[in-house]
C-alpha cells in the first residue's frame, strides 16, 4: 500500500522511482519551459509526477516523443475549460503533495484551480507557481521570455565581449537556473515545512528573482570595488587573459581558467610561454599576455592541446559541442549522459548514495497514462465516460 505525503492510501502503488522523493506526488499543469523542467527534476528524483495535458494542447515544437523534459512522468488529458475539468484536477490535487503551474498570474484562479480552491481540498498542498515576472509588480501580467528576464536583472549585460552586443546564453541562465532550479528549491523547502507544520503554502518562483539572486557574489564584488559594471573588464567575464576561450589551428576552442598562481604557472609552462609571459598581476600588460596566449593556441589543433593539458592542474579544457560532450572520457566514465530509449540525454543530477536517481521512462505522451493514474491515484472520474 502506497501512502502519499497527506496520508491518503492509494492501494495500488505509484509510478514513483527509487530516488529520494519516492512517494511524493506531483501534479503538473502542462506548460512549456521552466515549469516542465522543474517537474522533470522532481520526477528524476523519484516523485510520481502526473502531467495534466489539455486535449490538442501544444508544447515544444517537436515530436512529444523527444521532449526529454517530460521523461519519468505520466500524462492525463483534462480540458480545464470544460464543465468538469477543474473538478478532475482538484481530485488529483486532493491526493497530491505538490502542484506546479506556469500560467500568467490569475489564469489558474480563473480556471478554478488556483491556490484557494486547491488548498480547500488539500490544506497540506505545496502550490508551486513558475512565472517570469512573478505574481505581482508592474510587469506581472505582461508576456516575456528568458532573454527579457535576464536583461532587466543585469545578468545578460554581463555576458559577451566589450563593444559587442551581449551574448545570449540560450535559455539556461533565466528559464532553468533562475527559474526551474529556484522553483524546485522552493517546493522542497515548502514540502519540508508542510510535513513539519501540517500546512501547505504558495511558492512564487519568478525568473527575475532567481536570476538576480544568482548575481549575489558579483554585487558583493562590485560593492567592494572588485568588479567593473561593464562587459569584458573583469576576472570572470572574459576580461582576464587567463580566464577565457582561445581558438585553435583547426577552428576549435580551448577554455582557460588558470586563476590561482600555481595553476597559472602550470598553464603557461605547458603552453610554452612560461619564460616570457608578462606577470599575471600586471593588468596594464594583460593585452600583451592575451596576444601571446592566443598566438600559441593557434599553432595546434584542439585535439593536440587537449592532449597537452589532459590530467594536469592547468585548468584548461576543450570547448565541446552538445553532440561531442557525451563522449568526453570523464563524463563517459561517470555516466553524466545516458542513452534511454534511443535518446542521448543528461542523466539525473545530483547523485545520492542511498537513494540513487535514474531515468525510469521516456517522455510522457499526452494522455498515455490515464488508466494507470486513475487506478493508482483512485480518481476513476479521469476515465472516459462510456457511451
C-alpha positions, 0 to 999 in steps of 0.5 A: 500500500502506497501512502502519499505525503497527506496520508491518503492510501492509494492501494495500488502503488505509484509510478514513483522511482527509487530516488529520494522523493519516492512517494511524493506526488506531483501534479503538473499543469502542462506548460512549456519551459521552466515549469516542465523542467522543474517537474522533470527534476522532481520526477528524476528524483523519484516523485510520481509526477502526473502531467495534466495535458489539455486535449490538442494542447501544444508544447515544444515544437517537436515530436512529444516523443523527444521532449526529454523534459517530460521523461519519468512522468505520466500524462492525463488529458483534462480540458480545464475549460470544460464543465468538469475539468477543474473538478478532475484536477482538484481530485488529483490535487486532493491526493497530491503533495505538490502542484506546479503551474506556469500560467500568467498570474490569475489564469489558474484562479480563473480556471478554478484551480488556483491556490484557494480552491486547491488548498480547500481540498488539500490544506497540506498542498505545496502550490508551486507557481513558475512565472517570469515576472512573478505574481505581482509588480508592474510587469506581472501580467505582461508576456516575456521570455528568458532573454527579457528576464535576464536583461532587466536583472543585469545578468545578460549585460554581463555576458559577451565581449566589450563593444559587442552586443551581449551574448545570449546564453540560450535559455539556461541562465533565466528559464532553468537556473533562475527559474526551474532550479529556484522553483524546485528549491522552493517546493522542497523547502515548502514540502519540508515545512508542510510535513513539519507544520501540517500546512501547505503554502504558495511558492512564487518562483519568478525568473527575475528573482532567481536570476538576480539572486544568482548575481549575489557574489558579483554585487558583493564584488562590485560593492567592494570595488572588485568588479567593473559594471561593464562587459569584458573588464573583469576576472570572470567575464572574459576580461582576464587573459587567463580566464577565457576561450582561445581558438585553435589551428583547426577552428576549435576552442580551448577554455582557460581558467588558470586563476590561482598562481600555481595553476597559472604557472602550470598553464603557461609552462605547458603552453610554452610561454612560461619564460616570457609571459608578462606577470599575471598581476600586471593588468596594464600588460594583460593585452600583451599576455592575451596576444601571446596566449592566443598566438600559441593556441593557434599553432595546434589543433584542439585535439593536440592541446587537449592532449597537452593539458589532459590530467594536469592542474592547468585548468584548461579544457576543450570547448565541446559541442552538445553532440561531442560532450557525451563522449568526453572520457570523464563524463563517459566514465561517470555516466553524466549522459545516458542513452534511454530509449534511443535518446542521448540525454543528461542523466539525473543530477545530483547523485545520492548514495542511498537513494540513487536517481535514474531515468525510469521512462521516456517522455510522457505522451499526452494522455498515455497514462490515464488508466494507470493514474486513475487506478493508482491515484483512485480518481476513476472520474479521469476515465472516459465516460462510456457511451 
